[in-house]
Amino acid sequence: MTQMLDVEPPSPRMGYVQVRAARLVALLRTGHTPEKIALSIALGITFGLFPIFGTTTLLCLVAAFTLRLNHPAIQITNQLMYPIQIPLIVVFIRLGESMLGVAPIPFSATLMLAELRTNPAVIVERFGTASLHGILGWILVAPVVASLTYAALLPILRVASRRPAAVAPAAVSNR
């Protein structure tokens, strides 16, 4: 065995980050075409906006399995959408309500708490109705989000896939 004594090992923290990043990039690229990766990311973003909190991971899992998409890509983009998903829930509910022409459901914490104490069935019914309105609003927006994201990402990923992979710094030897 030969040892390279002239090369200093990277700092443990930097080496850890570099190794994890390289593994993630390799996992995202493994066995998938740019089209599949673009579709994975587009659907991860789209399903990440679904207005029923806590169901997006399952939706992405089913989509990735059914369409043979890149699981890490779809799940990572899904998780990144949580900060955007939460405020959009109300937007999707309002959009669904306006599509149906129904009166907006009030979202007041004090009103909801009072109703929960007096009649819990009413609040369950209200949230069920609001959820259906939110799903209707999301159904209207989802195809637009998915198609625009896919169309924007595909050319970028095609160009990126033509470039050779960068050589990791640890693999480069001093000459």
LOTOR-433794 format. One record per atom (N, C-alpha, C): residue in one letter; x, y, z. Coordinates in steps of 0.1 Angstrom, whole numbers, plus 2048, in hexadecimal, padded with zeros to 3 digits. Last residue first. Example, Ala and Ser with C-alpha at 12.3 -4.5 7.8 and 13.67 -1.06 7.14 Angstrom:
<sites>
s8807EA847
s8897F5847
s88180084F
a8847C784E
a87B7D384E
a8847DF84E
</sites>
This chain:
<sites>
r8058AA7B6
r80F8A67AC
r81C8AE7AD
n7ED89D7CB
n7F78A77C9
n8028A27BF
s7CE8907BF
s7DB88E7C6
s7E489A7C2
v7AC88F7C5
v7B78957BE
v7C48947C5
a79B8847D7
a7A087B7CC
a7AB8827C4
a7938997E7
a79B88F7ED
a7A18857E2
p7828A87D6
p78F8AD7DA
p7988A37E0
a7738967BB
a77389A7C9
a78189E7CD
v76B8A479C
v77489B7A4
v77489F7B2
a74B8A778F
a7568AD795
a75E8A379D
a740896772
a73F898780
a74C89E785
p73C8A8753
p74289D75B
p7418A076A
r71C8B2746
r7298B574C
r72F8A9753
r7038A8740
r70E8A7735
r71C8AA73B
s6F38AF754
s6F78A1753
s70189F748
a6F08CA751
a6F88C675D
a6FC8B775B
v6DF8CB73B
v6EC8D173A
v6F58CB745
r6C98BE747
r6CF8B973B
r6DD8BE739
l6C38D075C
l6C78C375F
l6CE8BC753
i6BA8E674D
i6C58E8756
i6CB8DA759
p6A38DC73F
p6AF8E0738
p6BC8E2741
l6938D5756
l6988CB74D
l6A48D0745
l6898EA766
l6948E276B
l69B8D9760
a6748F6759
a67F8FE75C
a68B8F6760
a6628E0755
a6678E7749
a6738F074D
y65D8DA770
y6638D0767
y66A8D775B
t6508F2778
t65C8ED77F
t6648E4776
l63A8F2767
l6438FD767
l6518F976D
s62D8DA76F
s6328DB761
s63C8E7760
a6288DE78B
a6308D2786
a6358D5778
v6188F578B
v6248F5792
v62D8EA78D
v6028EC77B
v60A8F8777
v6188F877E
p5F78D778A
p5FD8D577D
p6058E0778
a5F18E57A3
a5FB8DB7A2
a6008D9794
v5DA8F67A3
v5E88FC7A2
v5F28F279F
l5C48E67A6
l5C48F079B
l5D28F5799
i5CA8D77BC
i5C88D07AF
i5C98DA7A4
w5C98EB7D0
w5D68E57CC
w5D58DE7BE
g5AD8EF7D1
g5B68FA7CD
g5C48F57C9
l5A68D67DB
l5A18DB7CE
l5A98E67C9
i5B38D57F3
i5B78CC7E9
i5B28D07DB
g5A58EA800
g5B38EB7FE
g5B88E27F3
h58B8DE802
h58D8EB7FA
h59C8ED7F6
l5928C9813
l58D8C6805
l58E8D37FC
s5998D882A
s5A28CF823
s59E8CC815
a5808E4830
a58C8EC82C
a5968E4825
t5728CD837
t56E8D582C
t5798DE827
g5818C584E
g57F8BC842
g57B8C4836
f57E8DC85E
f58C8D8859
f58B8CF84D
r5628DA863
r5688E685D
r5768E3857
e5618C1870
e55A8C3863
e5608CF85C
v56F8C7887
v5748BC87E
v56D8BE870
i55F8DB891
i56C8DF88D
i5728D4884
v5488CD897
v5478D888E
v5558DB888
a5508BB8AB
a54C8B589D
a54B8C1893
p5548C98C2
p55F8C58BA
p55C8C08AC
n5468E38D0
n5418D88C7
n54C8D48BE
t5548F08E5
t5458EF8E5
t5408E38DC
r5708EE8E0
r56A8EC8ED
r55B8E98ED
l5718F58C5
l5768E88C9
l5718E58D7
e56790F8C6
e55F9058BF
e5648F78C3
a57D91C8D3
a57091C8D9
a5679118D3
l5919168C0
l5929118CD
l5859118D4
m5889258AA
m5899178A9
m58A9108B7
l58893F8B4
l57B9398B0
l57C92A8AF
t5A49428B9
t59A9438C4
t58D93D8C0
a5AE93F89E
a5B29368A9
a5A89368B5
s59C940881
s59F94888D
s5A293E898
f59493F864
f59F93886B
f5A3941876
p574939854
p57D94285D
p588939864
i570930833
i57092B841
i579934849
p55E94481B
p56B940821
p56993B830
a543936809
a548940813
a55593B819
v54892A7E8
v5439297F5
v5499347FE
g5509267CD
g5479317D0
g5409307DE
l5639147C5
l55590F7C8
l54B9197CB
m5789257C3
m57491D7B7
m5669177B9
s57A92F7DC
s5769387D2
s5729307C5
e5839187EA
e57691E7ED
e5719277E2
g59C9147DD
g59190A7DC
g5839107DF
l5A992B7E6
l5A79297D8
l59C91F7D5
r5A9926802
r5A29327FD
r59F9307EE
i5B990F802
i5AC90F807
i5A391A802
f5D191A7F8
f5CA9107F0
f5BC90E7F5
v5D792C80D
v5D59317FF
v5CD9277F7
v5DB91B822
v5D0924822
v5CD92A815
i5F290E818
i5E690681C
i5DA90F81C
l60791F816
l5FF91D80A
l5F391480D
p61591E82E
p60C92A82B
p60392881F
i61F90382B
i617907836
i60F913833
q630901814
q6238FA814
q61A90081F
i64790E819
i63E914810
i63090E811
p6548FD82C
p65290B82F
p648913826
y6538E481C
y64B8E7828
y6498F582C
m6648E0807
m6588E8804
m6508EB811
l6788CF80E
l67C8DD80C
l66F8E680A
q66B8B680B
q66E8BC819
q6728CA818
n66A8B47EF
n65E8B47F7
n6618BA805
t6858B37E9
t67D8BE7E5
t6708BF7EC
i68A89A7F5
i6928A67F9
i68A8B27F5
q6798887E7
q67788B7F5
q67E8977FA
i68388A7CD
i67588D7CF
i6738907DE
a69E8817D0
a69B88E7CA
a68D8937CE
p69C8677DC
p6A28727E3
p69E8807DE
h68E8597C6
h68885B7D3
h68F8667DB
n68885F7A6
n6938607AF
n68E8637BD
l66E84979A
l67585679A
l6808557A5
r65A837790
r668834791
r671840790
l63F83C794
l645842788
l65483F787
t63B82F7AD
t63282C7A1
t639831794
f64E83B7BE
f64E82C7BC
f6468297AF
a6488567BD
a6558517B9
a6558427B6
a62D8567C5
a63185B7B8
a63E8557B4
v63084C7E0
v6288447D6
v62B8497C8
l6408607EB
l6458527EA
l63D84A7E0
c6308767E9
c63D8767E1
c6428677E0
l61B86F7FA
l6188727EC
l6258717E4
l62A86D812
l62486180D
l6208637FE
t631888815
t63C87D814
t63687180E
t619895818
t62189780C
t62C88D80A
t60A89582E
t60788A824
t61188B818
g60E8AA840
g61289C844
g61089183A
f5F38BE837
f6008BD83E
f6028AF843
i5E58C281A
i5E38BA826
i5F08B782D
p5EC8D0803
p5E78D880E
p5E38CF81B
f60B8CC7F2
f5FD8C77F5
f5F88CC802
l6248D47EC
l61B8DE7EF
l60D8D97F2
g6318BD7E6
g6358C47F3
g62C8CF7F6
f6288B77CD
f6228B07D8
f6268B67E6
t63A8CA7C0
t62B8CB7BF
t6248C37CA
i6548C27C7
i64F8D07CA
i6408D07CA
g6538A87BD
g6568AB7CB
g6518B97D0
l64F8AD7A2
l6448A67AA
l6478A87B9
a6678B979C
a65B8C0799
a64F8BA7A2
i67A8A57A3
i67A8B17AA
i66D8B97A8
s672890791
s67288E79F
s67289B7A7
l67589D778
l66889977C
l66789778B
a6918A0779
a6898AC778
a67B8A977D
i698884779
i69C88D785
i69389A785
k68E87C761
k68987676D
k68C87F779
e69E88C74F
e68F88D74F
e68988875C
p6B8884754
p6B4891758
p6A5893758
t6B4862761
t6B786B756
t6B387975B
h6C584F77A
h6B9856775
h6BD86076A
g6DA841786
g6D183A77E
g6C5842779
t6E285A79D
t6E384C79B
t6D7846792
r6E08747A6
r6E2871798
r6E1863794
l6DB8737C1
l6D187A7B9
l6D38777AA
l6F28667CA
l6E58607CC
l6DA8667C3
a7058797C4
a70686C7BE
a6F88657BE
v6FD88D7D6
v6FD88F7C7
v6FD8827C0
l70187F7EE
l6F48847EA
l6F38867DB
r71C87B7EE
r71386F7EE
r7058737EA
a7258957EF
a72988C7E3
a71F8807E2
a71C89D808
a7178A47FC
a71A89B7EF
r72A88B818
r71C88B818
r71689280C
v744894813
v741886811
v731885810
q7438AF81B
q7468AC80D
q74289D80A
v73E8AC837
v7348B382E
v7378AF81F
y75589E83F
y748898841
y73E89E837
g7698B0839
g7698A3832
g75B89D833
m7638C484A
m7628C783C
m7628BA834
r7678B7863
r75B8BD860
r7598BF851
p7838AE862
p7788A5863
p76A8AB85F
s7968BC847
s7918BD855
s7858B4856
p7A88A5832
p79F8B1834
p79A8B1843
p7CB89D836
p7BD899836
p7B48A5838
e7E48A7821
e7DE8A982E
e7D08A582D
v7FD89680F
v7EF89C80F
v7E989C81D
d81588A812
d815898810
d80789E810
l81186F815
l814876821
l81488581F
m800857809
m803864804
m80586D811
q80B835807
q80484080F
q80984D809
t8048167F9
t80C8237F9
t80482D800
m8087F4800
m800800800
m80980C800
</sites>
